[in-house]
Amino acid sequence: MKVTVGIPAYNEGKSIGLTLGSILYQITEFDEVIVVSSGSTDNTEEEVMSFIKANPELDIKLIVEKKTNGKASAINIINEMAKGDIIVQTDADCVVCTDAIENLAKHFDNAKVGAVSGYPLPVIGKENVFYDWTKMSYRKMHEIRLKENEAGTFWHLSGYLLAWRKGALPELPFIKGAVDAWMGKLIIENNYSIEYEPDANVMVTAPKNIKDFITQKARVRAGYYLLPKDGMPRTVKRELLFLPKEFMCTPFWRWHKFIISGLVYGYTWYKGKKMAQQNKSLEEIWKVPMSTK
């Protein structure tokens, strides 16, 4: 099967070289890469062009949107232009781990599978105030995905690394956040199943300060609140249920950091809800947490 790797990018000049490099040995000359730079004002496009020149044997395309139209617009462009039978999407500030693309692609031997989600792994120092919370959060999502996948109810894709079958994903509407959740919802409605692949790993740099933590989490929660009421994949109530147990699993000398993280995290839900209720613009919601680059 021919594979198209799609990478939406907005001001990712510092990181997109690493992202492209991480997929370099996972694709062949028969595959393709499509980078969509949406309104970038840094050196993102120069970095991509430099990579293209250094790897002439690969089919790498750079598409430039003059305005920042959001991730949904970039996904639509990738979906329309892709020549591959399978489209793999990752973000331009991630590092795709060895064999991840192959581990995603193998699921599509089953004609009923419309999409597959990878397993993101956080990169964060132990000294960071959010270390325990971040590790716990990613692990809990992994456990939930495993259970839902076994039960056949999994649908909330991870936007850090996912793949879908050409034709399974309809055109996305204008979305201000939670694009991956919308994608899963539409693919399910298109009568395909969605699976989880825990061996398709991608490294994700976590926010290094409180401001960026709030920026990153609040924009995603705003997207959740903008979903149809019956399609919200994560809620405050659902996540509060497992907090006492996780708190007790945290070393007591780091309890204060876990508590601080929890309070800040709770605020991100509040802020996300307010942005959704006030129908904030894409630019106001989707701000960039610079310490993740």
Backbone torsions as a table, in degrees:
resi	resn	phi	psi	omega
1	MET	NA	133.6	176.1
2	LYS	-75.4	137.7	-177.1
3	VAL	-114.4	135.4	170.1
4	THR	-110.1	124.9	174.7
5	VAL	-100.3	120.2	-179.2
6	GLY	-108.6	133.4	-177.8
7	ILE	-130.6	103.0	171.3
8	PRO	-71.3	140.9	-177.2
9	ALA	-143.4	138.7	172.8
10	TYR	-142.1	109.0	-179.1
11	ASN	51.8	57.1	-178.5
12	GLU	-114.6	30.2	-177.3
13	GLY	-58.9	-30.9	-178.4
14	LYS	-74.3	-24.3	-169.5
15	SER	-121.8	-20.4	-170.5
16	ILE	-66.1	-26.2	175.7
17	GLY	-62.5	-41.6	177.8
18	LEU	-66.5	-39.3	179.0
19	THR	-62.2	-49.6	179.0
20	LEU	-62.3	-41.2	178.9
21	GLY	-62.0	-31.8	-177.3
22	SER	-72.6	-19.4	179.2
23	ILE	-102.0	-5.9	-173.1
24	LEU	-53.8	-44.4	-175.6
25	TYR	-96.2	11.0	178.2
26	GLN	-107.3	-2.0	179.5
27	ILE	-125.5	164.7	179.2
28	THR	-117.0	178.5	178.8
29	GLU	-68.4	-10.4	178.7
30	PHE	-90.2	-12.3	178.4
31	ASP	-92.3	-178.6	179.3
32	GLU	-146.1	159.4	175.6
33	VAL	-127.1	132.7	176.8
34	ILE	-122.3	117.9	175.3
35	VAL	-104.9	126.4	176.6
36	VAL	-111.7	111.1	178.0
37	SER	-96.2	114.0	-174.4
38	SER	-105.2	99.0	175.1
39	GLY	68.1	24.1	-179.2
40	SER	-65.5	138.9	179.8
41	THR	-116.2	4.5	178.3
42	ASP	-104.9	-149.1	-177.1
43	ASN	-98.9	24.2	-179.8
44	THR	-53.4	-50.3	-175.3
45	GLU	-67.3	-35.7	177.3
46	GLU	-65.6	-39.6	178.7
47	GLU	-63.8	-40.8	179.2
48	VAL	-66.5	-44.1	-179.8
49	MET	-63.3	-37.2	176.9
50	SER	-62.6	-40.7	178.9
51	PHE	-66.6	-38.9	178.6
52	ILE	-62.0	-44.8	-179.9
53	LYS	-65.3	-33.2	-178.8
54	ALA	-78.7	-14.9	-178.1
55	ASN	-132.4	63.5	-174.9
56	PRO	-64.8	-18.4	-178.7
57	GLU	-76.1	-13.6	-178.7
58	LEU	-100.5	149.2	178.9
59	ASP	-89.9	92.4	-178.7
60	ILE	-118.7	125.8	-179.1
61	LYS	-116.6	141.3	174.2
62	LEU	-114.2	120.5	176.2
63	ILE	-109.6	129.4	-176.7
64	VAL	-113.0	121.1	170.2
65	GLU	-97.8	125.9	-176.6
66	LYS	-67.5	-30.9	179.8
67	LYS	-108.5	155.2	175.2
68	THR	-80.0	102.4	-175.9
69	ASN	-103.4	3.0	177.1
70	GLY	91.8	165.9	-175.8
71	LYS	-66.4	-34.5	-179.0
72	ALA	-60.6	-40.4	178.6
73	SER	-62.9	-43.5	178.6
74	ALA	-63.4	-40.8	178.2
75	ILE	-62.3	-42.4	179.0
76	ASN	-61.1	-41.4	178.8
77	ILE	-63.7	-46.4	179.3
78	ILE	-61.3	-44.7	-178.3
79	ASN	-62.0	-39.0	-178.4
80	GLU	-74.6	-39.7	-175.1
81	MET	-83.2	-21.7	-172.1
82	ALA	-58.3	133.2	174.1
83	LYS	-95.9	-12.7	-176.5
84	GLY	-75.7	153.4	173.2
85	ASP	-71.5	-31.5	-179.7
86	ILE	-121.7	135.3	178.1
87	ILE	-112.7	120.7	177.2
88	VAL	-104.9	129.2	-179.9
89	GLN	-120.5	133.6	171.4
90	THR	-136.4	165.8	179.2
91	ASP	-88.4	158.0	-173.4
92	ALA	-80.7	7.1	174.3
93	ASP	-123.8	24.6	179.7
94	CYS	-115.0	161.3	173.9
95	VAL	-120.0	115.9	-177.5
96	VAL	-81.5	124.3	-174.9
97	CYS	-76.0	159.3	-177.8
98	THR	-53.7	135.3	177.1
99	ASP	70.3	5.7	-178.1
100	ALA	-63.2	-43.8	-177.8
101	ILE	-64.8	-43.5	177.7
102	GLU	-61.7	-40.1	-179.2
103	ASN	-68.8	-29.7	173.6
104	LEU	-72.8	-46.8	-172.4
105	ALA	-63.1	-31.5	-175.7
106	LYS	-62.8	-23.8	-179.4
107	HIS	-67.2	-24.2	-174.1
108	PHE	-80.9	3.9	169.0
109	ASP	-64.1	-24.4	174.7
110	ASN	-88.3	114.5	-174.4
111	ALA	-64.4	-17.4	-179.4
112	LYS	-81.4	-16.8	-177.3
113	VAL	-79.1	124.4	179.6
114	GLY	-101.0	-25.1	-178.6
115	ALA	-158.4	156.3	178.6
116	VAL	-136.6	139.3	179.8
117	SER	-109.1	140.1	176.0
118	GLY	-87.9	-178.0	-175.9
119	TYR	-115.4	104.5	179.0
120	PRO	-76.5	140.0	178.8
121	LEU	-118.5	125.2	-176.0
122	PRO	-77.5	142.9	173.2
123	VAL	-107.8	111.6	-176.9
124	ILE	-156.1	137.8	-179.8
125	GLY	-75.1	148.4	-179.1
126	LYS	-64.1	-22.9	-179.2
127	GLU	-77.4	-13.3	-177.9
128	ASN	-69.3	139.6	-178.7
129	VAL	-60.9	-26.2	-177.4
130	PHE	-96.4	10.2	-173.6
131	TYR	-57.9	-57.5	-176.3
132	ASP	-62.9	-41.1	-178.9
133	TRP	-64.6	-44.2	-178.6
134	THR	-64.1	-46.6	178.4
135	LYS	-60.4	-43.3	179.2
136	MET	-62.7	-45.1	-176.3
137	SER	-61.2	-47.7	-178.9
138	TYR	-67.0	-37.8	179.7
139	ARG	-67.5	-41.5	179.6
140	LYS	-64.6	-40.2	177.7
141	MET	-63.1	-38.1	176.9
142	HIS	-61.7	-45.4	-179.5
143	GLU	-64.2	-40.7	178.9
144	ILE	-64.8	-43.3	179.7
145	ARG	-62.7	-40.9	178.5
146	LEU	-60.3	-45.2	-179.3
147	LYS	-65.3	-44.5	-179.6
148	GLU	-67.3	-36.7	178.9
149	ASN	-64.4	-41.9	178.8
150	GLU	-65.0	-35.3	-178.9
151	ALA	-83.1	-9.6	-178.9
152	GLY	77.9	21.3	-178.0
153	THR	-113.4	5.8	-176.7
154	PHE	-72.2	134.2	178.4
155	TRP	-149.8	-18.6	-175.8
156	HIS	-82.2	97.0	-178.5
157	LEU	-66.7	155.3	173.3
158	SER	-95.6	121.4	-179.0
159	GLY	-67.9	-12.3	178.6
160	TYR	-72.2	-34.5	177.8
161	LEU	-159.6	119.9	179.2
162	LEU	-155.8	166.6	177.2
163	ALA	-142.9	148.0	175.7
164	TRP	-140.2	159.0	-179.8
165	ARG	-80.3	134.1	176.8
166	LYS	-56.5	123.8	-178.5
167	GLY	99.9	-14.9	-178.8
168	ALA	-81.3	-27.6	-176.2
169	LEU	-102.7	117.2	174.5
170	PRO	-71.3	172.0	177.2
171	GLU	-62.6	133.3	179.9
172	LEU	-80.2	142.8	172.6
173	PRO	-74.1	172.9	174.7
174	PHE	-65.8	118.8	-174.8
175	ILE	-126.0	135.0	-178.1
176	LYS	-92.0	-7.1	-179.7
177	GLY	177.8	171.0	-179.7
178	ALA	54.3	42.3	-178.6
179	VAL	-60.8	-38.9	-178.9
180	ASP	-62.9	-36.3	177.6
181	ALA	-67.4	-41.9	176.2
182	TRP	-60.3	-42.9	-179.0
183	MET	-60.0	-46.9	178.8
184	GLY	-61.0	-42.7	179.8
185	LYS	-60.1	-45.5	-177.0
186	LEU	-70.5	-36.7	178.7
187	ILE	-66.9	-40.7	176.1
188	ILE	-62.0	-44.2	179.4
189	GLU	-64.8	-20.6	178.4
190	ASN	-88.4	14.3	174.1
191	ASN	68.6	34.0	172.1
192	TYR	-114.6	159.3	174.0
193	SER	-96.8	161.9	178.9
194	ILE	-127.1	135.9	-177.6
195	GLU	-123.6	163.4	-180.0
196	TYR	-114.2	134.5	179.2
197	GLU	-120.8	100.2	-176.8
198	PRO	-69.3	-14.0	179.1
199	ASP	-96.1	6.3	172.0
200	ALA	-100.7	92.5	-171.4
201	ASN	-101.2	150.1	176.8
202	VAL	-142.2	134.4	-178.7
203	MET	-88.7	129.7	-176.0
204	VAL	-124.2	123.1	178.5
205	THR	-77.0	121.9	-178.7
206	ALA	-81.3	156.0	176.9
207	PRO	-57.9	143.0	-176.2
208	LYS	-102.0	-5.5	-179.9
209	ASN	-144.3	168.1	-175.0
210	ILE	-63.9	-42.0	-179.0
211	LYS	-58.5	-47.8	-178.4
212	ASP	-70.9	-32.8	175.7
213	PHE	-60.3	-46.7	179.3
214	ILE	-64.1	-45.0	-179.6
215	THR	-57.6	-48.0	-176.1
216	GLN	-68.1	-48.2	-175.2
217	LYS	-72.4	-38.2	-176.7
218	ALA	-66.6	-37.0	-178.4
219	ARG	-67.5	-34.5	177.8
220	VAL	-70.4	-42.2	179.2
221	ARG	-65.6	-35.2	174.3
222	ALA	-59.1	-41.5	177.7
223	GLY	-62.5	-39.0	177.4
224	TYR	-61.4	-44.9	-178.5
225	TYR	-67.6	-20.9	178.3
226	LEU	-86.9	-6.5	174.0
227	LEU	-73.9	159.5	171.7
228	PRO	-55.5	146.0	-173.4
229	LYS	-56.0	-32.4	-178.5
230	ASP	-86.5	4.1	-176.1
231	GLY	-118.3	14.7	-178.1
232	MET	-78.4	112.8	-172.7
233	PRO	-76.2	-25.2	-178.3
234	ARG	-135.0	140.6	179.6
235	THR	-134.6	158.7	177.8
236	VAL	-60.0	-45.6	-177.4
237	LYS	-59.6	-44.1	-178.3
238	ARG	-63.5	-38.7	-176.2
239	GLU	-78.9	-25.6	178.9
240	LEU	-68.5	-24.7	-175.1
241	LEU	-62.9	-34.2	-177.0
242	PHE	-99.2	2.2	-177.2
243	LEU	-66.0	-44.3	-178.6
244	PRO	-57.2	-44.4	-180.0
245	LYS	-63.6	-42.9	-179.0
246	GLU	-67.2	-35.1	177.8
247	PHE	-61.2	-42.4	-178.2
248	MET	-71.9	-19.8	177.7
249	CYS	-84.0	-9.6	179.9
250	THR	-85.1	134.9	177.2
251	PRO	-52.5	133.8	-171.4
252	PHE	-60.6	-27.0	-179.5
253	TRP	-74.8	-4.5	175.4
254	ARG	-117.2	11.8	179.6
255	TRP	-58.4	-39.8	-176.7
256	HIS	-62.1	-36.0	178.5
257	LYS	-70.6	-37.3	178.0
258	PHE	-64.1	-41.9	179.6
259	ILE	-65.1	-44.9	177.5
260	ILE	-59.3	-44.6	179.5
261	SER	-60.3	-42.7	-179.9
262	GLY	-63.2	-40.8	178.9
263	LEU	-65.7	-43.8	178.6
264	VAL	-64.7	-40.8	179.6
265	TYR	-62.4	-42.8	177.1
266	GLY	-58.9	-39.5	177.8
267	TYR	-62.7	-34.4	-179.8
268	THR	-65.3	-32.8	175.3
269	TRP	-65.9	-43.8	178.2
270	TYR	-60.7	-48.0	-178.4
271	LYS	-64.9	-41.3	178.4
272	GLY	-61.1	-41.6	179.0
273	LYS	-64.5	-41.7	179.4
274	LYS	-63.2	-42.8	179.4
275	MET	-63.3	-38.0	178.6
276	ALA	-68.5	-44.5	-179.3
277	GLN	-63.1	-36.3	179.8
278	GLN	-85.2	0.9	178.6
279	ASN	50.8	50.7	179.1
280	LYS	-60.3	155.6	-179.3
281	SER	-71.3	165.4	177.2
282	LEU	-57.3	-42.5	-178.8
283	GLU	-63.9	-36.0	-179.5
284	GLU	-73.5	-34.8	-178.8
285	ILE	-81.7	-47.2	-169.0
286	TRP	-96.0	65.5	175.9
287	LYS	-84.6	155.7	-172.5
288	VAL	-94.9	123.2	172.3
289	PRO	-80.5	99.8	-168.5
290	MET	-64.9	-26.3	-177.4
291	SER	-74.1	-5.9	177.1
292	THR	-89.1	-3.1	-176.6
293	LYS	-90.4	NA	NA
